[in-house]
Amino acid sequence: MTWLRTHRLALTALMFCVAAVAGVHLWLDVIPIAERQEKTITVVEDDTTEIAGQELTLEDARWDEYPSPDGTRVVSVHMRGSGGPDSASCGRVTLSEVHGSRTWLDADDVIDVPYDAGAAYCMNESEPYDIISVFLVPDDAEGPFFLDIDGEDRAVTRFLIEP
């Protein structure tokens, strides 16, 4: 009991510090995330859209362009970026089923895609360039799919993909 009495000032200060750190964490990290609005999804009708300061054009989507592990298939999506002085990097690229709930991230780190096939995402480029996004999907995924590209201000651009 004497240890608690001799250290009660330090323990009280520690409790206030823990409360202050928790409050700052809530104020700076938790509350802003909770207040964010939903994403704005723009569906592309004519295979060309403006995103991240550049024009992206969907060229085509192909099945099994690259080898894949057993029980899976590869969906390759080819796009063209216009580049330009205002171009910026895009966010995450995902593929999801139109008539389902499954979503896949780009698998360029798993699939051996040649370097000269194109970039894996939008880049800050001054010249036009090719973009290739590859997705590893299960054999039972048949499409059609939505290709979602995160842009600025929680805006998402959505292409309809039918390989």
DSSP file with accessible surface (Angstrom, degrees, kcal/mol):
  #  RESIDUE AA STRUCTURE BP1 BP2  ACC     N-H-->O    O-->H-N    N-H-->O    O-->H-N    TCO  KAPPA ALPHA  PHI   PSI    X-CA   Y-CA   Z-CA
    1    1 A M     >        0   0  154      0, 0.0     4,-1.7     0, 0.0     5,-0.1   0.000 360.0 360.0 360.0 -30.6    0.0    0.0    0.0
    2    2 A T  H  >  +     0   0  109      1,-0.2     4,-2.3     2,-0.2     5,-0.2   0.829 360.0  59.3 -68.3 -29.2    2.9    2.4    0.6
    3    3 A W  H  > S+     0   0  149      2,-0.2     4,-1.6     1,-0.2    -1,-0.2   0.919 105.7  48.4 -64.3 -42.0    4.0    2.0   -3.0
    4    4 A L  H  4 S+     0   0   92      1,-0.2     4,-0.4     2,-0.2    -1,-0.2   0.898 111.7  49.9 -64.6 -38.9    0.7    3.3   -4.2
    5    5 A R  H >< S+     0   0  150     -4,-1.7     3,-0.7     1,-0.2     4,-0.3   0.899 111.4  47.5 -67.3 -40.2    0.8    6.2   -1.8
    6    6 A T  H 3< S+     0   0  101     -4,-2.3    -1,-0.2     1,-0.2    -2,-0.2   0.789 121.0  37.1 -73.4 -23.6    4.3    7.3   -2.8
    7    7 A H  T 3X S+     0   0   74     -4,-1.6     4,-2.6    -5,-0.2     5,-0.2   0.237  81.7 107.6-111.4  14.2    3.5    7.0   -6.5
    8    8 A R  H <> S+     0   0  160     -3,-0.7     4,-2.3    -4,-0.4     5,-0.2   0.869  79.4  52.1 -65.3 -32.9   -0.1    8.4   -6.6
    9    9 A L  H  > S+     0   0  143     -4,-0.3     4,-2.3     2,-0.2    -1,-0.2   0.947 112.4  45.2 -66.9 -43.8    0.9   11.7   -8.2
   10   10 A A  H  > S+     0   0   63      2,-0.2     4,-2.4     1,-0.2    -2,-0.2   0.899 113.7  49.7 -66.7 -39.6    2.8    9.9  -11.0
   11   11 A L  H  X S+     0   0   61     -4,-2.6     4,-2.3     2,-0.2    -1,-0.2   0.906 110.4  50.2 -67.1 -38.2   -0.1    7.5  -11.5
   12   12 A T  H  X S+     0   0   60     -4,-2.3     4,-2.1    -5,-0.2    -2,-0.2   0.933 111.4  48.4 -64.5 -44.0   -2.6   10.3  -11.6
   13   13 A A  H  X S+     0   0   51     -4,-2.3     4,-2.3     1,-0.2    -2,-0.2   0.904 110.2  52.6 -63.5 -38.4   -0.5   12.1  -14.2
   14   14 A L  H  X S+     0   0  102     -4,-2.4     4,-2.4     2,-0.2    -2,-0.2   0.914 107.4  51.5 -64.3 -40.8   -0.2    8.9  -16.2
   15   15 A M  H  X S+     0   0  131     -4,-2.3     4,-2.2     1,-0.2    -2,-0.2   0.920 110.6  48.2 -63.7 -41.1   -4.0    8.5  -16.2
   16   16 A F  H  X S+     0   0  148     -4,-2.1     4,-2.4     2,-0.2    -1,-0.2   0.901 110.8  51.5 -65.9 -38.4   -4.5   12.0  -17.5
   17   17 A C  H  X S+     0   0   77     -4,-2.3     4,-2.6     2,-0.2     5,-0.2   0.917 109.4  49.5 -64.5 -41.9   -1.8   11.5  -20.2
   18   18 A V  H  X S+     0   0   91     -4,-2.4     4,-2.4     1,-0.2     5,-0.2   0.928 112.0  48.4 -63.2 -43.3   -3.6    8.3  -21.4
   19   19 A A  H  X S+     0   0   61     -4,-2.2     4,-2.3     1,-0.2    -2,-0.2   0.907 111.9  49.9 -63.5 -39.7   -6.9   10.1  -21.5
   20   20 A A  H  X S+     0   0   58     -4,-2.4     4,-2.5     2,-0.2    -2,-0.2   0.923 111.0  48.2 -66.2 -43.0   -5.3   13.0  -23.5
   21   21 A V  H  X S+     0   0  102     -4,-2.6     4,-2.5     2,-0.2    -2,-0.2   0.924 111.9  49.7 -64.1 -42.6   -3.7   10.7  -26.0
   22   22 A A  H  X S+     0   0   50     -4,-2.4     4,-2.4    -5,-0.2    -1,-0.2   0.920 111.4  49.6 -63.0 -40.8   -7.0    8.8  -26.5
   23   23 A G  H  X S+     0   0   36     -4,-2.3     4,-2.6     2,-0.2    -2,-0.2   0.918 110.9  48.4 -64.1 -43.3   -8.8   12.1  -27.0
   24   24 A V  H  X S+     0   0   84     -4,-2.5     4,-2.8     2,-0.2     5,-0.3   0.917 110.7  51.9 -64.1 -41.0   -6.3   13.4  -29.6
   25   25 A H  H  X>S+     0   0   98     -4,-2.5     4,-2.5    -5,-0.2     5,-1.3   0.937 112.3  45.4 -60.6 -46.5   -6.5   10.1  -31.4
   26   26 A L  I  <>S+     0   0   90     -4,-2.4     5,-2.6     3,-0.2    -2,-0.2   0.931 115.1  48.1 -61.3 -44.3  -10.3   10.3  -31.6
   27   27 A W  I  <5S+     0   0  184     -4,-2.6    -2,-0.2    -5,-0.2    -1,-0.2   0.900 122.9  30.1 -65.6 -43.2  -10.2   13.9  -32.6
   28   28 A L  I  <5S+     0   0  107     -4,-2.8    -2,-0.2    -5,-0.2    -1,-0.2   0.773 134.1  19.1 -91.9 -28.0   -7.6   13.6  -35.4
   29   29 A D  I  X5S+     0   0   85     -4,-2.5     4,-0.9    -5,-0.3    -3,-0.2   0.817 123.2  38.2-112.7 -46.7   -8.1   10.0  -36.7
   30   30 A V  I  ><S+     0   0   61     -5,-1.3     4,-2.2     2,-0.2     5,-0.2   0.949 113.0  49.3 -80.2 -49.0  -11.5    8.5  -35.8
   31   31 A I  H  ><S+     0   0   64     -5,-2.6     4,-1.9     1,-0.2     5,-0.2   0.922 109.4  51.1 -63.0 -45.2  -13.9   11.4  -36.2
   32   32 A P  H  > S+     0   0   54      0, 0.0     4,-0.6     0, 0.0    -1,-0.2   0.901 111.4  48.7 -60.8 -35.9  -12.7   12.6  -39.6
   33   33 A I  H >< S+     0   0  102     -4,-0.9     3,-0.9     1,-0.2    -2,-0.2   0.920 110.8  50.3 -68.1 -40.9  -13.1    9.0  -41.0
   34   34 A A  H 3< S+     0   0   82     -4,-2.2    -1,-0.2     1,-0.2    -3,-0.1   0.827 109.7  51.8 -66.5 -29.8  -16.6    8.7  -39.6
   35   35 A E  H 3< S+     0   0  149     -4,-1.9    -1,-0.2    -5,-0.2    -2,-0.2   0.570  83.1 115.2 -84.3  -9.7  -17.6   12.1  -41.1
   36   36 A R    <<  -     0   0  142     -3,-0.9     2,-0.1    -4,-0.6     3,-0.1  -0.318  64.4-126.1 -61.7 145.4  -16.4   11.2  -44.6
   37   37 A Q        -     0   0  136      1,-0.2     3,-0.1     3,-0.0    -1,-0.1  -0.362  33.7 -83.8 -85.6 168.3  -19.1   10.9  -47.2
   38   38 A E        -     0   0  165      1,-0.1    -1,-0.2    -2,-0.1     2,-0.1  -0.259  55.1 -88.3 -66.2 159.8  -19.7    8.0  -49.4
   39   39 A K        -     0   0   79     -3,-0.1     2,-0.6     1,-0.1   116,-0.2  -0.379  33.8-129.6 -68.3 146.0  -17.7    7.5  -52.6
   40   40 A T  E     -a  155   0A  80    114,-2.1   116,-3.4   113,-0.2     2,-0.5  -0.887  23.9-156.9 -97.3 116.6  -19.1    9.2  -55.8
   41   41 A I  E     -a  156   0A  78     -2,-0.6     2,-0.6   114,-0.2   116,-0.2  -0.861   7.0-166.2-101.9 124.0  -19.2    6.6  -58.5
   42   42 A T  E     -a  157   0A  72    114,-3.1   116,-3.1    -2,-0.5     2,-0.5  -0.947  12.2-147.2-108.6 118.2  -19.1    7.7  -62.1
   43   43 A V  E     -a  158   0A  73     -2,-0.6     2,-0.5   114,-0.2   116,-0.2  -0.741  14.1-135.3 -87.6 127.2  -20.0    5.1  -64.7
   44   44 A V        -     0   0   14    114,-3.1   116,-0.4    -2,-0.5     5,-0.1  -0.703  22.4-178.6 -85.6 126.9  -18.2    5.5  -68.0
   45   45 A E  S    S+     0   0  162     -2,-0.5    -1,-0.2     3,-0.2     4,-0.1   0.819  76.8  36.4 -93.8 -37.7  -20.4    5.0  -71.0
   46   46 A D  S    S-     0   0  116      2,-0.4    -1,-0.1     0, 0.0     3,-0.1   0.105 107.6-106.1-111.7  23.5  -18.1    5.5  -74.0
   47   47 A D  S    S+     0   0   76      1,-0.1    11,-2.8    10,-0.1     2,-0.4   0.560  93.9  91.4  67.4   9.5  -14.9    3.8  -72.7
   48   48 A T  E     +E   57   0B  44      9,-0.2    -2,-0.4     2,-0.0     2,-0.3  -0.999  47.6 158.9-135.3 135.6  -13.1    7.2  -72.3
   49   49 A T  E     -E   56   0B  28      7,-2.4     7,-3.1    -2,-0.4     2,-0.5  -0.970  39.0-114.1-149.0 163.9  -13.0    9.3  -69.1
   50   50 A E  E     +E   55   0B 120     -2,-0.3     2,-0.3     5,-0.2     5,-0.2  -0.893  44.7 155.0-101.8 123.2  -11.1   12.1  -67.4
   51   51 A I  E >   +E   54   0B  10      3,-2.9     3,-1.5    -2,-0.5    37,-0.2  -0.983  60.6   1.5-150.4 139.1   -9.4   11.0  -64.1
   52   52 A A  T 3  S-     0   0    5     -2,-0.3    36,-2.3     1,-0.3     3,-0.1   0.851 128.9 -54.9  53.5  40.7   -6.4   12.3  -62.2
   53   53 A G  T 3  S+     0   0   27     34,-0.2    33,-0.3     1,-0.2     2,-0.3   0.671 122.6  80.3  73.9  16.4   -5.8   15.2  -64.7
   54   54 A Q  E <  S-E   51   0B   2     -3,-1.5    -3,-2.9    32,-0.1     2,-0.5  -0.956  80.5-104.8-147.8 165.5   -5.6   12.9  -67.7
   55   55 A E  E     -E   50   0B  93     28,-0.3    27,-1.9    -2,-0.3     2,-0.4  -0.836  29.9-162.4 -97.3 126.9   -7.8   11.0  -70.2
   56   56 A L  E     -EF  49  81B   0     -7,-3.1    -7,-2.4    -2,-0.5     2,-0.5  -0.926   3.1-166.8-109.3 133.3   -8.1    7.2  -69.7
   57   57 A T  E     -EF  48  80B  41     23,-2.3    23,-2.2    -2,-0.4     2,-0.6  -0.981  18.0-136.1-121.2 126.2   -9.4    5.1  -72.6
   58   58 A L  E     + F   0  79B  18    -11,-2.8    21,-0.2    -2,-0.5     3,-0.1  -0.695  25.2 177.1 -78.3 119.7  -10.4    1.5  -72.1
   59   59 A E  E     -     0   0B 106     19,-2.6     2,-0.3    -2,-0.6    20,-0.2   0.914  52.6 -44.6 -91.3 -55.4   -8.9   -0.5  -75.0
   60   60 A D  E     - F   0  78B  54     18,-1.4    18,-3.2     2,-0.0     2,-0.4  -0.986  38.9-131.5-167.2 169.3   -9.8   -4.1  -74.3
   61   61 A A  E     - F   0  77B  23     -2,-0.3     2,-0.4    16,-0.2    16,-0.2  -0.993  25.2-168.1-131.3 137.7  -10.1   -6.9  -71.7
   62   62 A R  E     - F   0  76B  99     14,-2.8    14,-3.0    -2,-0.4     3,-0.4  -0.966  17.1-131.1-131.5 145.8   -8.8  -10.4  -72.3
   63   63 A W  E    S- F   0  75B  58     -2,-0.4    12,-0.2    12,-0.2    -2,-0.0  -0.715  84.7  -4.4 -87.9 142.7   -9.0  -13.8  -70.6
   64   64 A D  S    S+     0   0   79     10,-2.6    -1,-0.2    -2,-0.3    11,-0.1   0.782  72.2 148.0  51.0  41.5   -5.9  -15.8  -69.9
   65   65 A E  S    S+     0   0   63     -3,-0.4    -1,-0.1     9,-0.3    -2,-0.1   0.803  72.6  34.7 -71.8 -26.7   -3.4  -13.6  -71.5
   66   66 A Y  S    S-     0   0   29      8,-0.1     8,-0.2    47,-0.0    47,-0.1  -0.906 100.7 -92.8-126.1 152.9   -0.8  -14.7  -68.9
   67   67 A P        -     0   0  119      0, 0.0    45,-0.3     0, 0.0     6,-0.1  -0.327  44.7-169.3 -65.0 148.4   -0.4  -18.1  -67.2
   68   68 A S        -     0   0   38      4,-0.2     3,-0.1    43,-0.1     4,-0.1  -0.930  26.8 -90.5-136.4 160.4   -2.2  -18.6  -63.9
   69   69 A P    >   -     0   0   71      0, 0.0     3,-1.5     0, 0.0    -1,-0.0  -0.207  62.1 -75.6 -64.1 161.2   -2.2  -21.1  -61.0
   70   70 A D  T 3  S+     0   0  166      1,-0.2     3,-0.1     3,-0.0    69,-0.0  -0.275 119.3  25.6 -58.7 140.4   -4.6  -24.0  -61.1
   71   71 A G  T 3  S+     0   0   44      1,-0.3    68,-1.7    -3,-0.1     2,-0.3   0.513 110.8  85.3  84.7   3.8   -8.2  -23.1  -60.3
   72   72 A T  E <   - G   0 138B  34     -3,-1.5     2,-0.3    66,-0.3    -1,-0.3  -0.894  56.5-155.3-133.1 164.9   -7.8  -19.5  -61.4
   73   73 A R  E     - G   0 137B  60     64,-3.1    64,-2.8    -2,-0.3     2,-0.5  -0.938  19.1-124.5-133.9 159.3   -7.9  -17.4  -64.5
   74   74 A V  E     - G   0 136B   0     -2,-0.3   -10,-2.6    -8,-0.2     2,-0.6  -0.902  13.6-163.1-108.9 130.7   -6.3  -14.1  -65.5
   75   75 A V  E     -FG  63 135B   0     60,-2.5    60,-2.2    -2,-0.5     2,-0.5  -0.973  11.3-163.9-108.2 118.2   -8.3  -11.1  -66.6
   76   76 A S  E     -FG  62 134B   0    -14,-3.0   -14,-2.8    -2,-0.6     2,-0.5  -0.917   1.8-164.4-105.0 126.9   -6.1   -8.5  -68.3
   77   77 A V  E     -FG  61 133B   0     56,-3.1    56,-2.5    -2,-0.5     2,-0.5  -0.954   4.8-159.5-114.5 121.1   -7.4   -5.0  -68.8
   78   78 A H  E     +FG  60 132B  21    -18,-3.2   -19,-2.6    -2,-0.5   -18,-1.4  -0.881  17.4 167.9-104.8 128.5   -5.6   -2.7  -71.3
   79   79 A M  E     -FG  58 131B   3     52,-3.0    52,-2.8    -2,-0.5     2,-0.4  -0.869  27.0-134.9-131.7 166.7   -6.0    1.1  -71.1
   80   80 A R  E     -FG  57 130B  87    -23,-2.2   -23,-2.3    -2,-0.3     2,-0.4  -0.992  13.6-155.8-126.8 126.4   -4.3    4.1  -72.6
   81   81 A G  E     -FG  56 129B   0     48,-3.0    48,-2.3    -2,-0.4   -25,-0.2  -0.860   8.5-150.8-101.6 136.7   -3.4    7.2  -70.5
   82   82 A S        -     0   0   47    -27,-1.9    -1,-0.1    -2,-0.4   -26,-0.1   0.742  26.4-162.7 -78.3 -22.4   -3.1   10.5  -72.2
   83   83 A G        +     0   0    6    -28,-0.2   -28,-0.3    40,-0.1    43,-0.3  -0.321  20.1 155.4  68.1-159.9   -0.5   11.9  -69.8
   84   84 A G    >   -     0   0   17     41,-1.7     3,-1.3     1,-0.1    41,-0.1  -0.543  59.2 -65.8 123.3 170.4    0.0   15.7  -69.8
   85   85 A P  T 3  S+     0   0  133      0, 0.0    -1,-0.1     0, 0.0   -31,-0.1   0.773 130.0  45.1 -67.2 -24.5    1.2   18.5  -67.6
   86   86 A D  T 3  S+     0   0  130    -33,-0.3   -32,-0.1    -3,-0.2    -2,-0.1   0.335  84.0 128.1 -99.8   6.9   -1.7   18.1  -65.1
   87   87 A S    <   +     0   0   14     -3,-1.3     2,-0.3    38,-0.2   -34,-0.2  -0.317  32.4 177.7 -69.0 147.5   -1.6   14.3  -64.9
   88   88 A A        -     0   0   28    -36,-2.3     2,-0.2   -37,-0.2    37,-0.1  -0.880  35.7 -80.9-138.9 170.4   -1.4   12.7  -61.4
   89   89 A S        -     0   0   67     -2,-0.3    34,-0.2    35,-0.1     2,-0.1  -0.508  41.6-134.4 -75.7 143.7   -1.4    9.1  -60.1
   90   90 A a        -     0   0   16     32,-0.5    61,-0.2    -2,-0.2     3,-0.1  -0.445  19.7-118.3 -86.3 171.3   -4.6    7.3  -59.7
   91   91 A G        -     0   0   34     59,-3.4    31,-0.2     1,-0.2    -1,-0.2   0.114  59.6 -27.3 -89.8-151.8   -5.6    5.3  -56.6
   92   92 A R        -     0   0  133     57,-0.1    58,-2.2    59,-0.1     2,-0.5  -0.257  53.9-145.3 -65.5 143.9   -6.4    1.7  -56.2
   93   93 A V  E     +B  149   0A  11     56,-0.2    13,-1.0    -3,-0.1     2,-0.3  -0.951  23.7 176.7-112.8 126.0   -7.7   -0.4  -59.1
   94   94 A T  E     -BC 148 105A  11     54,-2.4    54,-2.6    -2,-0.5     2,-0.4  -0.923  22.0-148.3-129.9 155.7  -10.2   -3.1  -58.3
   95   95 A L  E     +BC 147 104A   0      9,-2.6     9,-3.4    -2,-0.3     2,-0.3  -0.986  23.6 175.1-121.2 129.7  -12.3   -5.6  -60.3
   96   96 A S  E     -BC 146 103A  14     50,-2.3    50,-3.1    -2,-0.4     7,-0.2  -0.966  34.1-101.4-136.6 154.7  -15.7   -6.7  -59.0
   97   97 A E  E >   -B  145   0A  33      5,-2.0     3,-0.7    -2,-0.3    48,-0.2  -0.505  18.2-147.2 -73.1 139.0  -18.5   -8.9  -60.2
   98   98 A V  T 3  S+     0   0   39     46,-1.9    -1,-0.1     1,-0.2    47,-0.1   0.921 101.4  32.7 -68.9 -43.7  -21.6   -7.1  -61.6
   99   99 A H  T 3  S+     0   0  166     45,-0.4     2,-0.3    -3,-0.0    -1,-0.2  -0.283 122.5  43.9-109.2  45.3  -23.9   -9.8  -60.3
  100  100 A G  S <  S-     0   0   44     -3,-0.7    -4,-0.0     2,-0.1     0, 0.0  -0.944  78.6-111.4-165.7-173.1  -22.1  -10.8  -57.2
  101  101 A S  S    S+     0   0  113     -2,-0.3     2,-0.2    -5,-0.1    -3,-0.0   0.375  70.7 114.5-117.4   3.6  -20.2   -9.5  -54.2
  102  102 A R        -     0   0   78      2,-0.0    -5,-2.0    -6,-0.0     2,-0.3  -0.563  40.1-174.0 -83.6 143.1  -16.6  -10.6  -54.9
  103  103 A T  E     -C   96   0A  84     -2,-0.2     2,-0.4    -7,-0.2    -7,-0.2  -0.990   4.8-161.3-134.9 141.3  -13.9   -8.0  -55.5
  104  104 A W  E     -C   95   0A  36     -9,-3.4    -9,-2.6    -2,-0.3     2,-0.2  -0.956  10.4-138.8-126.3 142.9  -10.3   -8.5  -56.6
  105  105 A L  E     -C   94   0A 103     -2,-0.4    31,-0.5   -11,-0.2   -11,-0.2  -0.568  46.5 -76.5 -89.4 161.6   -7.2   -6.3  -56.3
  106  106 A D        -     0   0   32    -13,-1.0     3,-0.3    -2,-0.2    29,-0.2  -0.320  40.0-159.6 -58.1 133.4   -4.7   -5.9  -59.1
  107  107 A A    >>  +     0   0    9     27,-3.5     4,-2.6     1,-0.2     3,-1.4  -0.077  48.5 126.9-110.5  33.2   -2.4   -9.0  -59.1
  108  108 A D  T 34 S+     0   0   74      1,-0.3     5,-0.4    26,-0.2    -1,-0.2   0.746  73.7  56.8 -65.9 -18.6    0.6   -7.6  -61.0
  109  109 A D  T 34 S+     0   0  137     -3,-0.3    -1,-0.3     1,-0.1    -2,-0.1   0.685 114.3  38.5 -82.8 -15.4    2.9   -8.7  -58.1
  110  110 A V  T <4 S+     0   0   90     -3,-1.4     2,-0.4     1,-0.1    -2,-0.2   0.804 108.9  64.6 -99.5 -37.7    1.7  -12.3  -58.5
  111  111 A I  S  < S-     0   0    9     -4,-2.6     2,-1.4    23,-0.1   -43,-0.1  -0.711  86.2-122.8 -92.5 136.3    1.4  -12.6  -62.3
  112  112 A D        +     0   0  147     -2,-0.4    -3,-0.1   -45,-0.3    -4,-0.1  -0.618  39.9 174.3 -82.0  90.9    4.5  -12.3  -64.4
  113  113 A V        -     0   0   32     -2,-1.4     5,-0.1    -5,-0.4   -47,-0.0  -0.862  35.4-112.3 -99.4 128.5    3.7   -9.3  -66.7
  114  114 A P    >   -     0   0   62      0, 0.0     3,-1.6     0, 0.0     4,-0.4  -0.278  21.1-124.8 -59.2 145.8    6.5   -8.1  -68.9
  115  115 A Y  G >  S+     0   0  227      1,-0.3     3,-1.0     2,-0.2    -2,-0.0   0.867 109.2  54.4 -60.4 -37.7    7.8   -4.6  -68.1
  116  116 A D  G 3  S+     0   0  141      1,-0.2    -1,-0.3     3,-0.0     3,-0.1   0.485  85.7  84.1 -80.6   0.9    7.1   -3.3  -71.6
  117  117 A A  G <  S-     0   0   25     -3,-1.6    -1,-0.2     1,-0.3     2,-0.2   0.789 107.1 -83.0 -72.3 -25.7    3.5   -4.4  -71.5
  118  118 A G    <   -     0   0   25     -3,-1.0    -1,-0.3    -4,-0.4    13,-0.3  -0.739  51.6 -56.9 143.7 169.9    2.5   -1.2  -69.7
  119  119 A A  B     -h  131   0B  22     11,-2.8    13,-3.2    -2,-0.2     3,-0.1  -0.375  38.9-131.3 -75.1 157.8    2.3    0.5  -66.4
  120  120 A A  S    S+     0   0   21     11,-0.2     2,-0.3    -2,-0.1    -1,-0.1   0.627  84.2   3.1 -85.8 -12.9    0.3   -1.1  -63.6
  121  121 A Y  S    S-     0   0  122     12,-0.1    -1,-0.1   -29,-0.0    11,-0.1  -0.948  97.3 -60.7-159.4 173.7   -1.6    2.2  -62.7
  122  122 A a        -     0   0    4     -2,-0.3   -32,-0.5   -31,-0.2     2,-0.3  -0.379  57.6-171.3 -64.8 143.6   -2.0    5.8  -63.7
  123  123 A M        -     0   0   47    -34,-0.2     2,-1.3   -35,-0.1   -35,-0.1  -0.847  36.5 -96.6-133.1 169.5    1.2    7.8  -63.5
  124  124 A N        +     0   0  107     -2,-0.3     2,-0.4   -37,-0.1   -35,-0.1  -0.738  65.1 153.8 -84.9  92.0    2.5   11.3  -63.7
  125  125 A E        -     0   0   75     -2,-1.3   -41,-1.7   -41,-0.1   -38,-0.2  -0.940  44.8-155.3-124.7 147.1    3.6   11.2  -67.4
  126  126 A S  S    S+     0   0   87     -2,-0.4    -1,-0.1   -43,-0.3   -40,-0.1   0.701  83.4  52.2 -90.4 -22.3    4.0   13.9  -69.9
  127  127 A E  S    S-     0   0  126    -43,-0.1   -43,-0.1   -44,-0.1   -46,-0.1  -0.785 100.2 -88.5-110.0 157.2    3.5   11.5  -72.9
  128  128 A P        +     0   0   66      0, 0.0     2,-0.3     0, 0.0   -46,-0.2  -0.300  53.0 179.7 -59.8 148.6    0.7    9.0  -73.6
  129  129 A Y  E     -G   81   0B  21    -48,-2.3   -48,-3.0    -4,-0.1     2,-0.3  -0.959  27.0-106.6-150.3 162.4    1.4    5.6  -72.1
  130  130 A D  E     -G   80   0B  69     -2,-0.3   -11,-2.8   -50,-0.2     2,-0.4  -0.725  24.8-161.4 -95.5 145.3   -0.2    2.1  -71.8
  131  131 A I  E     -Gh  79 119B   2    -52,-2.8   -52,-3.0    -2,-0.3     2,-0.4  -0.983   5.7-173.8-124.9 133.8   -1.7    0.8  -68.6
  132  132 A I  E     -G   78   0B   6    -13,-3.2     2,-0.5    -2,-0.4   -54,-0.2  -0.994   2.2-171.9-129.6 125.5   -2.3   -2.9  -68.0
  133  133 A S  E     -G   77   0B   0    -56,-2.5   -56,-3.1    -2,-0.4     2,-0.4  -0.976   8.0-164.8-114.3 126.6   -4.1   -4.2  -64.9
  134  134 A V  E     -G   76   0B   1     -2,-0.5   -27,-3.5   -58,-0.2     2,-0.4  -0.924   2.6-167.8-114.9 140.1   -4.2   -7.9  -64.3
  135  135 A F  E     -G   75   0B   0    -60,-2.2   -60,-2.5    -2,-0.4     2,-0.7  -0.984  16.7-142.6-129.9 136.1   -6.5   -9.7  -62.0
  136  136 A L  E     +G   74   0B  40    -31,-0.5   -62,-0.2    -2,-0.4   -31,-0.1  -0.883  32.2 174.2 -97.8 111.4   -6.4  -13.3  -60.7
  137  137 A V  E     -G   73   0B   1    -64,-2.8   -64,-3.1    -2,-0.7    -2,-0.0  -0.849  34.2 -97.6-118.6 156.2  -10.0  -14.6  -60.4
  138  138 A P  E >   -G   72   0B  37      0, 0.0     3,-1.7     0, 0.0   -66,-0.3  -0.267  38.2-107.4 -67.5 160.2  -11.4  -18.0  -59.6
  139  139 A D  T 3  S+     0   0   85    -68,-1.7   -67,-0.1     1,-0.3   -68,-0.0   0.803 117.2  59.4 -57.4 -31.4  -12.4  -20.3  -62.4
  140  140 A D  T 3  S+     0   0  101    -69,-0.2     2,-0.6     2,-0.0    -1,-0.3   0.562  79.0 101.1 -81.9  -3.8  -16.1  -19.8  -61.7
  141  141 A A    <   +     0   0    0     -3,-1.7    -4,-0.1     1,-0.2   -68,-0.0  -0.703  40.5 164.0 -80.6 119.2  -15.9  -16.0  -62.2
  142  142 A E        -     0   0  150     -2,-0.6    -1,-0.2     1,-0.2     3,-0.1   0.543  33.0-161.6-115.6 -12.9  -17.4  -15.4  -65.7
  143  143 A G        -     0   0   31      1,-0.3    -1,-0.2    19,-0.1     2,-0.2  -0.193  67.0-175.1  87.6 174.4  -18.1  -11.7  -65.9
  144  144 A P        -     0   0   36      0, 0.0   -46,-1.9     0, 0.0   -45,-0.4   0.551  55.2-173.0 -71.0 165.0  -19.2   -9.1  -66.7
  145  145 A F  E     -BD  97 161A   0     16,-2.9    16,-3.3   -48,-0.2     2,-0.5  -0.846  25.7-127.2-127.0 160.8  -17.1   -7.1  -64.2
  146  146 A F  E     -BD  96 160A  45    -50,-3.1   -50,-2.3    -2,-0.3     2,-0.6  -0.945  16.8-154.7-104.8 131.1  -16.8   -3.6  -63.0
  147  147 A L  E     -BD  95 159A   0     12,-2.8    12,-2.6    -2,-0.5     2,-0.5  -0.937  16.0-166.4-103.0 114.1  -13.3   -2.0  -63.1
  148  148 A D  E     -BD  94 158A  17    -54,-2.6   -54,-2.4    -2,-0.6     2,-0.5  -0.898   8.3-170.5-107.4 130.7  -13.2    0.7  -60.4
  149  149 A I  E     -BD  93 157A   1      8,-2.5     8,-2.5    -2,-0.5     2,-0.3  -0.980  20.7-133.5-121.4 119.1  -10.4    3.3  -60.4
  150  150 A D  E     + D   0 156A  30    -58,-2.2   -59,-3.4    -2,-0.5     6,-0.2  -0.548  32.8 173.3 -72.2 133.5  -10.1    5.5  -57.3
  151  151 A G        -     0   0   24      4,-3.3     3,-0.5    -2,-0.3     2,-0.2  -0.176  38.1 -45.4-115.7-147.2   -9.6    9.2  -58.2
  152  152 A E  S >  S+     0   0  117      1,-0.2     3,-1.2     2,-0.1    -1,-0.2  -0.522 113.4  16.0 -90.1 154.2   -9.4   12.4  -56.3
  153  153 A D  T 3  S-     0   0  150      1,-0.3    -1,-0.2    -2,-0.2  -113,-0.2   0.879 130.9 -59.9  55.0  43.0  -11.9   13.5  -53.6
  154  154 A R  T 3  S+     0   0   92     -3,-0.5  -114,-2.1     1,-0.2     2,-0.4   0.771  96.8 147.3  59.4  27.5  -13.4   10.0  -53.0
  155  155 A A  E <   -a   40   0A  33     -3,-1.2    -4,-3.3  -116,-0.2     2,-0.4  -0.796  30.9-161.8 -93.4 137.0  -14.5    9.8  -56.7
  156  156 A V  E     -aD  41 150A   4   -116,-3.4  -114,-3.1    -2,-0.4     2,-0.5  -0.975   7.5-149.9-121.2 132.4  -14.5    6.4  -58.3
  157  157 A T  E     -aD  42 149A  10     -8,-2.5    -8,-2.5    -2,-0.4     2,-0.5  -0.890  16.7-159.1-100.9 131.6  -14.5    5.9  -62.1
  158  158 A R  E     -aD  43 148A  49   -116,-3.1  -114,-3.1    -2,-0.5     2,-0.4  -0.944   9.5-171.8-121.3 125.1  -16.3    2.7  -63.1
  159  159 A F  E     - D   0 147A   0    -12,-2.6   -12,-2.8    -2,-0.5     2,-0.6  -0.882  25.0-127.4-106.6 145.6  -15.8    0.8  -66.4
  160  160 A L  E     - D   0 146A  74   -116,-0.4     2,-0.5    -2,-0.4   -14,-0.2  -0.828  28.9-161.2 -90.5 122.7  -18.0   -2.1  -67.5
  161  161 A I  E     + D   0 145A   2    -16,-3.3   -16,-2.9    -2,-0.6   -84,-0.0  -0.929  19.6 172.7-112.1 127.3  -15.6   -5.0  -68.5
  162  162 A E              0   0  140     -2,-0.5  -101,-0.2   -18,-0.2   -19,-0.1  -0.767 360.0 360.0-131.3  87.6  -16.7   -7.9  -70.6
  163  163 A P              0   0   47      0, 0.0  -101,-0.2     0, 0.0   -86,-0.0  -0.183 360.0 360.0 -67.9 360.0  -13.7  -10.1  -71.5
